[in-house]
Amino acid sequence: MRPFDLGGFARAAFFALLPAATVGGALALPVLLCLAGAMSFRPSALRQVSENKPIALGLLLAFVAWVAASALWSPNTDSMQWLKLLLLSALGLLFAAGAASAKTRLLMLSAGQAALLVMAPLLAAEILLQMPLNRAAQPDVDPFELTRNLSRATSVLTATAFTVAAGLIALGGALRLALAALAIAAAAAIAALQPEQTANLLAILAGAGIFALALATPRVALLAVTGVLGIWVLAAPFVTPLLPTDQAFLDSIPYSWAARVGIWDYVCARIWEQPLFGHGLEAARLVTERIVIHNDDISALPIHPHSASLQIWFETGLVGALLAAATLFVGGWKLAQALKTQRAAAAGVAASLAALGLSANVSYSLWQEWWLATLFIAAALAGAVRRA
């Protein structure tokens, strides 16, 4: 009789709860993922990691440690984000590693497929019917604020769609190939239903293009995506100021993008006040300056810069940017070597990196717990696709 696999059960339960938690705004995902990650702990996994000496993983952990350490010089002394980041990173890695284990990888692929099958129509109905579930759960919340729940849910859907599509292709067969295409098309259609959230649609379209490229040339796609993201981490504060910021230009583009340009311009100037070590974790939340966009007085830095690359520079400085870029460069090279003959796995990883990387650089805070959980969900499903 086979022993009961508590970790496998916990991860399967996580994916069973994923659709409801996602459509409800995704804020419950970090807690659920941490619980499943804790139950996925195996001493053998730690031993295997230490024996393999993964440079990329070491760089990632060094980056996380540096981000957490930056809380020591942050003016936001009340923030406990450093502790949340450390816990979520450790337990998220355990979750992803467990999902990639040979014993449960097929279970994880099936669980991901089932989650997407429920999540996509549920989210579409929530968008088309004016958020009945979210309104019922949070009747006192302004409807405009509730739309953020749908935006977050679409990002989780994106992360799931590409990796589920990769899993279907890896299993083989013409029917599964058609279902993989349908999964990606459904994600794009759902994003298109939210005209005020163009970033999500752009992310899915970019991911779809990279998915197709990776199926044709896995190594090129992986190296291209991680290379571009790594270069942008380093170049963002130098290139972003080249965007026009005159009032005529800002008035000519949609308000949401004009606001981003104004915020990015302000952040790029502030980066050079503390270029080496940054202002410290969560320092952005204490900025009180205001800027004018479309005759509207808004915060110059509303909680975060709406750019992961600029956020890394602003809060962790050049050191953080170098560690983040090195993680992407080395990780991309290792992935390209490991997946050069596994086109489906490479497509899932490359497309997820492209889509989530684009979203991170125009929308969300890099340290938000739900966003980190989304990254680990994508990593878990992508790991399950890989054959070895």
TABELHU-V174854 format. One record per helix or strand of 2 or more residues. SS is the DSSP state (helix for helix, strand for strand). FROM is the first residue (numbers start at 1). TO is the last residue. If there is no record, write none. Layout:
ss=SS from=FROM to=TO
ss=SS from=FROM to=TO
This chain:
ss=helix from=6 to=23
ss=helix from=29 to=39
ss=helix from=43 to=52
ss=helix from=55 to=73
ss=helix from=81 to=99
ss=helix from=105 to=128
ss=helix from=132 to=137
ss=helix from=143 to=171
ss=helix from=174 to=192
ss=helix from=198 to=216
ss=helix from=218 to=242
ss=helix from=247 to=252
ss=helix from=255 to=271
ss=helix from=283 to=286
ss=strand from=290 to=293
ss=strand from=296 to=299
ss=helix from=308 to=338
ss=helix from=343 to=360
ss=helix from=369 to=385
